[in-house]
Amino acid sequence: MIVEALNLEVQPHEILPDAALYGDGLGLDSIDMLEISLVISKRYGFQLRSDNKNNDEIYSSLRAMCTYIASQRTK
């Protein structure tokens, strides 16, 4: 989903589950995170809010984001 939404030049299997998504990891920035949030909202039926105090943890890695999505999804 991330690779497709952001048109990344990496294969999905190359993204390590515990690697950082932004900064030194996958190299995503805040605009990329906004784009991911929109895709998640459409696909899973809930919004990732910019004022969520847990955003640093939610967006810390693919595994963390997947865990959060699984706990929140309505679709």
N, CA, C and O atoms as a GROMACS GRO file, in nm:
protein
  300
    1MET      N    1   0.082  -0.118   0.000
    1MET     CA    2   0.000   0.000   0.000
    1MET      C    3   0.088   0.126   0.000
    1MET      O    4   0.061   0.221  -0.074
    2ILE      N    5   0.191   0.127   0.082
    2ILE     CA    6   0.280   0.242   0.090
    2ILE      C    7   0.355   0.262  -0.041
    2ILE      O    8   0.364   0.373  -0.092
    3VAL      N    9   0.408   0.154  -0.094
    3VAL     CA   10   0.484   0.161  -0.219
    3VAL      C   11   0.395   0.215  -0.331
    3VAL      O   12   0.438   0.302  -0.407
    4GLU      N   13   0.274   0.165  -0.340
    4GLU     CA   14   0.182   0.208  -0.444
    4GLU      C   15   0.137   0.353  -0.425
    4GLU      O   16   0.137   0.430  -0.520
    5ALA      N   17   0.100   0.390  -0.303
    5ALA     CA   18   0.049   0.524  -0.276
    5ALA      C   19   0.154   0.632  -0.301
    5ALA      O   20   0.121   0.742  -0.345
    6LEU      N   21   0.280   0.600  -0.272
    6LEU     CA   22   0.387   0.700  -0.284
    6LEU      C   23   0.473   0.681  -0.407
    6LEU      O   24   0.569   0.756  -0.429
    7ASN      N   25   0.440   0.582  -0.488
    7ASN     CA   26   0.518   0.552  -0.608
    7ASN      C   27   0.667   0.535  -0.576
    7ASN      O   28   0.753   0.591  -0.643
    8LEU      N   29   0.694   0.456  -0.473
    8LEU     CA   30   0.832   0.435  -0.431
    8LEU      C   31   0.904   0.341  -0.526
    8LEU      O   32   0.842   0.255  -0.589
    9GLU      N   33   1.032   0.360  -0.536
    9GLU     CA   34   1.115   0.274  -0.621
    9GLU      C   35   1.178   0.163  -0.538
    9GLU      O   36   1.298   0.138  -0.544
   10VAL      N   37   1.094   0.097  -0.461
   10VAL     CA   38   1.135  -0.015  -0.377
   10VAL      C   39   1.022  -0.117  -0.383
   10VAL      O   40   0.905  -0.081  -0.397
   11GLN      N   41   1.058  -0.242  -0.371
   11GLN     CA   42   0.957  -0.348  -0.370
   11GLN      C   43   0.902  -0.364  -0.229
   11GLN      O   44   0.977  -0.346  -0.132
   12PRO      N   45   0.774  -0.396  -0.214
   12PRO     CA   46   0.716  -0.410  -0.080
   12PRO      C   47   0.795  -0.505   0.011
   12PRO      O   48   0.810  -0.477   0.130
   13HIS      N   49   0.844  -0.614  -0.042
   13HIS     CA   50   0.917  -0.711   0.041
   13HIS      C   51   1.052  -0.657   0.088
   13HIS      O   52   1.115  -0.716   0.176
   14GLU      N   53   1.097  -0.546   0.032
   14GLU     CA   54   1.224  -0.486   0.072
   14GLU      C   55   1.210  -0.395   0.194
   14GLU      O   56   1.310  -0.352   0.252
   15ILE      N   57   1.087  -0.365   0.232
   15ILE     CA   58   1.064  -0.279   0.349
   15ILE      C   59   1.065  -0.368   0.473
   15ILE      O   60   0.978  -0.453   0.490
   16LEU      N   61   1.162  -0.347   0.557
   16LEU     CA   62   1.174  -0.426   0.678
   16LEU      C   63   1.068  -0.383   0.779
   16LEU      O   64   1.049  -0.263   0.800
   17PRO      N   65   1.000  -0.477   0.843
   17PRO     CA   66   0.889  -0.444   0.933
   17PRO      C   67   0.925  -0.350   1.048
   17PRO      O   68   0.842  -0.270   1.090
   18ASP      N   69   1.047  -0.359   1.098
   18ASP     CA   70   1.085  -0.276   1.213
   18ASP      C   71   1.174  -0.157   1.176
   18ASP      O   72   1.219  -0.083   1.265
   19ALA      N   73   1.201  -0.138   1.047
   19ALA     CA   74   1.282  -0.024   1.004
   19ALA      C   75   1.199   0.105   1.013
   19ALA      O   76   1.078   0.103   0.994
   20ALA      N   77   1.266   0.213   1.042
   20ALA     CA   78   1.197   0.343   1.050
   20ALA      C   79   1.137   0.379   0.915
   20ALA      O   80   1.197   0.356   0.810
   21LEU      N   81   1.017   0.437   0.919
   21LEU     CA   82   0.954   0.479   0.794
   21LEU      C   83   1.004   0.615   0.747
   21LEU      O   84   1.014   0.641   0.627
   22TYR      N   85   1.037   0.702   0.842
   22TYR     CA   86   1.086   0.834   0.802
   22TYR      C   87   1.225   0.857   0.858
   22TYR      O   88   1.275   0.781   0.940
   23GLY      N   89   1.284   0.963   0.810
   23GLY     CA   90   1.421   0.991   0.852
   23GLY      C   91   1.518   0.895   0.786
   23GLY      O   92   1.516   0.878   0.664
   24ASP      N   93   1.604   0.833   0.866
   24ASP     CA   94   1.709   0.746   0.814
   24ASP      C   95   1.660   0.612   0.760
   24ASP      O   96   1.734   0.544   0.689
   25GLY      N   97   1.539   0.574   0.792
   25GLY     CA   98   1.486   0.445   0.747
   25GLY      C   99   1.447   0.449   0.600
   25GLY      O  100   1.534   0.457   0.513
   26LEU      N  101   1.318   0.444   0.573
   26LEU     CA  102   1.268   0.446   0.437
   26LEU      C  103   1.282   0.585   0.374
   26LEU      O  104   1.272   0.600   0.252
   27GLY      N  105   1.304   0.686   0.458
   27GLY     CA  106   1.329   0.820   0.408
   27GLY      C  107   1.205   0.901   0.378
   27GLY      O  108   1.212   0.999   0.303
   28LEU      N  109   1.091   0.862   0.435
   28LEU     CA  110   0.967   0.936   0.411
   28LEU      C  111   0.967   1.065   0.492
   28LEU      O  112   1.038   1.077   0.592
   29ASP      N  113   0.886   1.160   0.446
   29ASP     CA  114   0.874   1.287   0.518
   29ASP      C  115   0.728   1.309   0.560
   29ASP      O  116   0.644   1.222   0.540
   30SER      N  117   0.699   1.424   0.617
   30SER     CA  118   0.565   1.451   0.669
   30SER      C  119   0.459   1.452   0.559
   30SER      O  120   0.345   1.413   0.584
   31ILE      N  121   0.493   1.494   0.441
   31ILE     CA  122   0.398   1.492   0.329
   31ILE      C  123   0.366   1.348   0.292
   31ILE      O  124   0.250   1.315   0.264
   32ASP      N  125   0.467   1.262   0.292
   32ASP     CA  126   0.445   1.120   0.266
   32ASP      C  127   0.353   1.060   0.371
   32ASP      O  128   0.264   0.981   0.339
   33MET      N  129   0.373   1.096   0.497
   33MET     CA  130   0.290   1.044   0.605
   33MET      C  131   0.145   1.089   0.589
   33MET      O  132   0.052   1.013   0.617
   34LEU      N  133   0.126   1.212   0.543
   34LEU     CA  134  -0.009   1.262   0.517
   34LEU      C  135  -0.075   1.179   0.408
   34LEU      O  136  -0.192   1.142   0.419
   35GLU      N  137  -0.002   1.150   0.303
   35GLU     CA  138  -0.053   1.069   0.193
   35GLU      C  139  -0.089   0.929   0.241
   35GLU      O  140  -0.194   0.875   0.204
   36ILE      N  141  -0.005   0.870   0.322
   36ILE     CA  142  -0.034   0.738   0.379
   36ILE      C  143  -0.160   0.743   0.465
   36ILE      O  144  -0.243   0.653   0.459
   37SER      N  145  -0.173   0.849   0.544
   37SER     CA  146  -0.291   0.864   0.629
   37SER      C  147  -0.419   0.868   0.548
   37SER      O  148  -0.520   0.810   0.587
   38LEU      N  149  -0.416   0.936   0.435
   38LEU     CA  150  -0.534   0.944   0.349
   38LEU      C  151  -0.570   0.808   0.290
   38LEU      O  152  -0.688   0.772   0.285
   39VAL      N  153  -0.471   0.734   0.248
   39VAL     CA  154  -0.495   0.600   0.194
   39VAL      C  155  -0.551   0.508   0.302
   39VAL      O  156  -0.644   0.431   0.276
   40ILE      N  157  -0.496   0.514   0.421
   40ILE     CA  158  -0.545   0.431   0.532
   40ILE      C  159  -0.689   0.467   0.564
   40ILE      O  160  -0.771   0.378   0.586
   41SER      N  161  -0.719   0.594   0.567
   41SER     CA  162  -0.856   0.639   0.595
   41SER      C  163  -0.955   0.582   0.494
   41SER      O  164  -1.061   0.532   0.532
   42LYS      N  165  -0.921   0.589   0.368
   42LYS     CA  166  -1.010   0.538   0.264
   42LYS      C  167  -1.023   0.386   0.270
   42LYS      O  168  -1.132   0.332   0.254
   43ARG      N  169  -0.914   0.319   0.293
   43ARG     CA  170  -0.913   0.172   0.288
   43ARG      C  171  -0.970   0.107   0.413
   43ARG      O  172  -1.038   0.004   0.405
   44TYR      N  173  -0.944   0.166   0.530
   44TYR     CA  174  -0.979   0.099   0.655
   44TYR      C  175  -1.087   0.168   0.737
   44TYR      O  176  -1.126   0.116   0.842
   45GLY      N  177  -1.137   0.281   0.693
   45GLY     CA  178  -1.253   0.341   0.757
   45GLY      C  179  -1.228   0.417   0.886
   45GLY      O  180  -1.321   0.434   0.965
   46PHE      N  181  -1.108   0.463   0.910
   46PHE     CA  182  -1.082   0.549   1.026
   46PHE      C  183  -0.973   0.649   0.989
   46PHE      O  184  -0.898   0.628   0.894
   47GLN      N  185  -0.966   0.757   1.064
   47GLN     CA  186  -0.869   0.861   1.034
   47GLN      C  187  -0.751   0.858   1.130
   47GLN      O  188  -0.767   0.840   1.250
   48LEU      N  189  -0.633   0.876   1.073
   48LEU     CA  190  -0.514   0.899   1.154
   48LEU      C  191  -0.504   1.050   1.170
   48LEU      O  192  -0.482   1.122   1.072
   49ARG      N  193  -0.518   1.097   1.289
   49ARG     CA  194  -0.525   1.241   1.314
   49ARG      C  195  -0.386   1.300   1.342
   49ARG      O  196  -0.302   1.237   1.406
   50SER      N  197  -0.365   1.419   1.293
   50SER     CA  198  -0.235   1.485   1.311
   50SER      C  199  -0.210   1.523   1.457
   50SER      O  200  -0.096   1.542   1.498
   51ASP      N  201  -0.318   1.535   1.537
   51ASP     CA  202  -0.302   1.574   1.677
   51ASP      C  203  -0.297   1.454   1.772
   51ASP      O  204  -0.304   1.470   1.894
   52ASN      N  205  -0.285   1.333   1.717
   52ASN     CA  206  -0.274   1.214   1.800
   52ASN      C  207  -0.138   1.214   1.871
   52ASN      O  208  -0.034   1.220   1.805
   53LYS      N  209  -0.140   1.208   2.002
   53LYS     CA  210  -0.016   1.214   2.079
   53LYS      C  211   0.074   1.092   2.054
   53LYS      O  212   0.192   1.094   2.090
   54ASN      N  213   0.019   0.987   1.993
   54ASN     CA  214   0.096   0.866   1.968
   54ASN      C  215   0.149   0.856   1.826
   54ASN      O  216   0.197   0.749   1.787
   55ASN      N  217   0.143   0.962   1.748
   55ASN     CA  218   0.186   0.956   1.608
   55ASN      C  219   0.331   0.912   1.591
   55ASN      O  220   0.362   0.839   1.497
   56ASP      N  221   0.418   0.956   1.678
   56ASP     CA  222   0.560   0.914   1.667
   56ASP      C  223   0.571   0.762   1.675
   56ASP      O  224   0.649   0.701   1.603
   57GLU      N  225   0.492   0.702   1.763
   57GLU     CA  226   0.494   0.556   1.777
   57GLU      C  227   0.422   0.490   1.659
   57GLU      O  228   0.472   0.393   1.603
   58ILE      N  229   0.306   0.542   1.621
   58ILE     CA  230   0.227   0.483   1.512
   58ILE      C  231   0.307   0.479   1.384
   58ILE      O  232   0.306   0.378   1.313
   59TYR      N  233   0.375   0.588   1.352
   59TYR     CA  234   0.451   0.598   1.227
   59TYR      C  235   0.597   0.555   1.241
   59TYR      O  236   0.676   0.576   1.149
   60SER      N  237   0.634   0.495   1.352
   60SER     CA  238   0.775   0.462   1.374
   60SER      C  239   0.824   0.352   1.281
   60SER      O  240   0.941   0.353   1.241
   61SER      N  241   0.738   0.257   1.246
   61SER     CA  242   0.779   0.147   1.158
   61SER      C  243   0.656   0.088   1.091
   61SER      O  244   0.542   0.118   1.130
   62LEU      N  245   0.678   0.006   0.994
   62LEU     CA  246   0.568  -0.063   0.926
   62LEU      C  247   0.493  -0.152   1.025
   62LEU      O  248   0.370  -0.155   1.024
   63ARG      N  249   0.566  -0.222   1.109
   63ARG     CA  250   0.502  -0.309   1.208
   63ARG      C  251   0.414  -0.229   1.304
   63ARG      O  252   0.302  -0.269   1.334
   64ALA      N  253   0.464  -0.116   1.352
   64ALA     CA  254   0.387  -0.032   1.445
   64ALA      C  255   0.261   0.021   1.377
   64ALA      O  256   0.154   0.023   1.438
   65MET      N  257   0.274   0.064   1.253
   65MET     CA  258   0.158   0.116   1.181
   65MET      C  259   0.055   0.005   1.156
   65MET      O  260  -0.064   0.029   1.172
   66CYS      N  261   0.099  -0.112   1.119
   66CYS     CA  262   0.009  -0.226   1.096
   66CYS      C  263  -0.063  -0.266   1.224
   66CYS      O  264  -0.183  -0.296   1.222
   67THR      N  265   0.008  -0.266   1.334
   67THR     CA  266  -0.052  -0.298   1.463
   67THR      C  267  -0.161  -0.198   1.498
   67THR      O  268  -0.268  -0.235   1.544
   68TYR      N  269  -0.133  -0.070   1.476
   68TYR     CA  270  -0.231   0.033   1.506
   68TYR      C  271  -0.353   0.020   1.413
   68TYR      O  272  -0.466   0.030   1.459
   69ILE      N  273  -0.330  -0.002   1.286
   69ILE     CA  274  -0.439  -0.017   1.191
   69ILE      C  275  -0.528  -0.134   1.233
   69ILE      O  276  -0.651  -0.122   1.234
   70ALA      N  277  -0.468  -0.246   1.269
   70ALA     CA  278  -0.544  -0.364   1.310
   70ALA      C  279  -0.631  -0.335   1.433
   70ALA      O  280  -0.740  -0.391   1.446
   71SER      N  281  -0.584  -0.249   1.520
   71SER     CA  282  -0.660  -0.219   1.642
   71SER      C  283  -0.772  -0.117   1.618
   71SER      O  284  -0.863  -0.105   1.700
   72GLN      N  285  -0.766  -0.044   1.507
   72GLN     CA  286  -0.860   0.065   1.482
   72GLN      C  287  -0.957   0.041   1.367
   72GLN      O  288  -1.062   0.105   1.361
   73ARG      N  289  -0.924  -0.046   1.277
   73ARG     CA  290  -0.999  -0.057   1.151
   73ARG      C  291  -1.145  -0.096   1.172
   73ARG      O  292  -1.180  -0.172   1.263
   74THR      N  293  -1.226  -0.041   1.084
   74THR     CA  294  -1.369  -0.072   1.086
   74THR      C  295  -1.411  -0.147   0.962
   74THR      O  296  -1.523  -0.197   0.956
   75LYS      N  297  -1.325  -0.156   0.862
   75LYS     CA  298  -1.357  -0.226   0.737
   75LYS      C  299  -1.274  -0.351   0.725
   75LYS      O  300  -1.286  -0.424   0.627
   0.00000   0.00000   0.00000
